[in-house]
Amino acid sequence: MKTYRDFDNYLKNFPDEKGYFGEYGGMILPPELVPAFKEITQAYQKICNNARFINELRRIRKEFQGRPTPVYHCERLSSLLGKCQIYLKREDLNHTGAHKLNHCMGEGLLAKFLDKKKLIAETGAGQHGVALATAAAYFGLACDIYMGEVDIKKQHPNVIRMKMLGANVIPATHGLKTLKEAVDAAFEGYLKEYEDAIYCIGSAVGPHPFPMIVRDFQSVVGIEAKEQFKEMTGNLPDVVCAAVGGGSNAIGMFEAFLSEPVDIVGVEPLGKGEGVGEHAASMKFGKKGVLHGFESILLQDENGEPLPVYSIASGLDYPSVGPEHAYLRQCGRVKYEAVNDDEAMQAFFLLSRYEGIIPAIESSHALAYAIKHARNQNSGSILVNLSGRGDKDIDYVYEKYGTGEQFLKEFINK
Ligand SMILES: Cc1ncc(COP(=O)(O)O)c(C=O)c1O
């Protein structure tokens, strides 16, 4: 088991040159795609230390994205729960309403550097699609976004946003028609035009170098949050938590805290229950396997085929998880917990009603964990990565739950 003391030089050594975090990660690709991913790796290694690239990214973050996003103390919600104080890192206030733009602007800049003409990606909740379409518009590039037919219906406002930004939204029509199928279709699309396009993966998943690139671009979240939290309170938080789909917002938040004496918790979706197809809690029920070009923890059947997954949050609906998370769990530095749909929805309504912030359903999973934690503590603090805002979810939520009175009543009666 590793502790925070073992993480001082972590970033220098992980991933290794083959893209592995311990036994997880790698670049498991059809041979024709290997040169394209190697080209991306080399270009990234060149530019990530280049002062012009770094300065341009800093300028974009400040002037276009509106960074730094604030840390906010939820005073009303905390006092409702007891004595533990809940804080939010407000990635919902990042331009386009979620953390996804942090890596999309970096990937767009990388595409420009490589002289690519098109950005290609998948999307689940539509947040990555919107963020990438935004980056494409900003940099003057074409953009193809693959999205499951089910998610196209569920996340309608984001589909309109992508189209308005000039992206082609291409439905994935096979299988469960959600996030995994969108990734399958995006890979197929990329295979046809990898010379002129770049695949901008939507999370800290996929073949090397993407888990590393996405982590590096997202790490601004944790770096800012640590400084801001210290400035506000004079201390570090006792616990840091974030929702985990593929793991981009979580790894971005966690990285700065790995070498600090802070408990770190990733929160997965337990959906409707523990049966096959009822959840997407890969860490809880999965085992080592390969999907979409990398080795990680995978929800799989006896033949290694990915199992069907479900979550009320389209962006958490993925049968695997980023390889760095698999490693961090294996070495015991990060704990992974699961929260079900109802707990997430209760958190959604509580934050809306007690703090005036409507969170994304994905982020509500992390918040639900923080609420449970705060109820069981007599002191201390927990910092939640509020990865996105809930505007994209309100039509769906209102139709299903109205204004959430039953959740609020249940909470008061507990
Ligand atoms: C707001 C928000 N939070 C979290 C996620 C989950 O993705 P990740 O685990 O890569 O942060 C998504 C995915 O779409 C999202 O839209």
The ligand as an ORCA input file, in Angstrom:
! r2SCAN-3c Opt
* xyz 0 1
  C     -20.185     17.301    -16.130
  C     -19.484     16.002    -16.299
  N     -18.846     15.488    -15.242
  C     -18.198     14.300    -15.321
  C     -18.213     13.569    -16.493
  C     -17.518     12.249    -16.508
  O     -16.372     12.243    -17.298
  P     -14.946     12.150    -16.645
  O     -14.953     10.957    -15.755
  O     -14.047     11.997    -17.806
  O     -14.705     13.408    -15.897
  C     -18.880     14.067    -17.629
  C     -18.882     13.337    -18.891
  O     -19.524     13.673    -19.846
  C     -19.530     15.320    -17.515
  O     -20.202     15.839    -18.553
*
